[in-house]
Amino acid sequence: MPDKLKLYGSEYCHLCDEAGALLGLLGIDAEYVDIAADDELIDLYGTRIPVLQRMDTGMELDWPFGADGLTEFLHKP
């Protein structure tokens, strides 16, 4: 499992809240990155949030994802 994860989202995104809650239920820590203050991040993720990114490989997992998809994503080499 990767050491570092980032969860890209926005303050008023209920889907982002759901993704964060799922991570919490599974005991997975991720740095939350609010894209609202960064135009480049808005361009990259504005229509895709929430997005989970593995910092070891750069791979990204777009919402919607459940526990099974998340587990598979985290255990990919």
C-alpha positions as CSV (number, residue, x, y, z in Angstrom):
1,M,0.0,0.0,0.0
2,P,1.3,3.5,-0.9
3,D,2.7,5.7,1.9
4,K,1.2,8.9,0.7
5,L,-2.2,9.7,-0.9
6,K,-3.9,12.9,-1.8
7,L,-7.6,13.4,-2.0
8,Y,-8.5,16.3,-4.3
9,G,-11.8,17.9,-3.6
10,S,-13.6,21.1,-2.7
11,E,-15.2,22.4,0.5
12,Y,-18.8,22.2,-0.7
13,C,-18.6,18.9,-2.5
14,H,-20.9,16.3,-0.9
15,L,-19.2,13.6,-3.0
16,C,-15.9,14.6,-1.6
17,D,-17.3,14.3,1.9
18,E,-18.5,10.7,1.0
19,A,-15.1,9.8,-0.4
20,G,-13.4,11.1,2.8
21,A,-15.8,9.2,4.9
22,L,-15.1,6.0,3.0
23,L,-11.3,6.5,3.5
24,G,-11.9,7.1,7.2
25,L,-14.0,3.9,7.6
26,L,-11.3,1.9,6.0
27,G,-8.5,3.6,8.1
28,I,-6.8,5.1,5.1
29,D,-5.1,8.4,5.6
30,A,-5.0,10.9,2.7
31,E,-3.9,14.5,2.5
32,Y,-6.9,16.6,1.6
33,V,-6.3,19.2,-1.2
34,D,-8.9,21.8,-1.8
35,I,-8.7,22.7,-5.4
36,A,-10.8,25.9,-5.1
37,A,-7.9,28.3,-4.6
38,D,-5.7,26.9,-7.5
39,D,-6.7,27.6,-11.1
40,E,-4.4,24.8,-12.4
41,L,-6.0,22.2,-10.0
42,I,-9.5,23.5,-11.0
43,D,-8.6,22.8,-14.7
44,L,-7.3,19.3,-13.9
45,Y,-9.9,18.2,-11.4
46,G,-12.8,20.6,-11.5
47,T,-15.2,18.1,-13.2
48,R,-13.7,15.0,-11.7
49,I,-13.6,15.5,-8.0
50,P,-13.2,13.7,-5.7
51,V,-10.0,12.2,-7.1
52,L,-7.6,10.0,-5.0
53,Q,-4.0,10.1,-6.1
54,R,-1.2,7.8,-5.2
55,M,2.0,9.8,-4.7
56,D,4.3,6.8,-5.4
57,T,3.0,6.1,-8.9
58,G,0.9,9.2,-9.7
59,M,-2.1,6.9,-10.5
60,E,-5.5,8.5,-9.9
61,L,-8.8,7.0,-9.0
62,D,-11.9,9.1,-9.9
63,W,-15.2,9.0,-8.1
64,P,-17.3,7.0,-7.8
65,F,-15.3,4.3,-6.1
66,G,-16.3,1.8,-3.4
67,A,-14.3,-0.2,-0.9
68,D,-13.5,-3.0,-3.4
69,G,-12.3,-0.6,-6.1
70,L,-10.3,1.4,-3.6
71,T,-8.6,-1.7,-2.2
72,E,-7.7,-2.8,-5.7
73,F,-6.3,0.7,-6.6
74,L,-4.2,0.8,-3.4
75,H,-2.7,-2.7,-4.0
76,K,-1.7,-2.2,-7.6
77,P,2.1,-2.2,-8.2
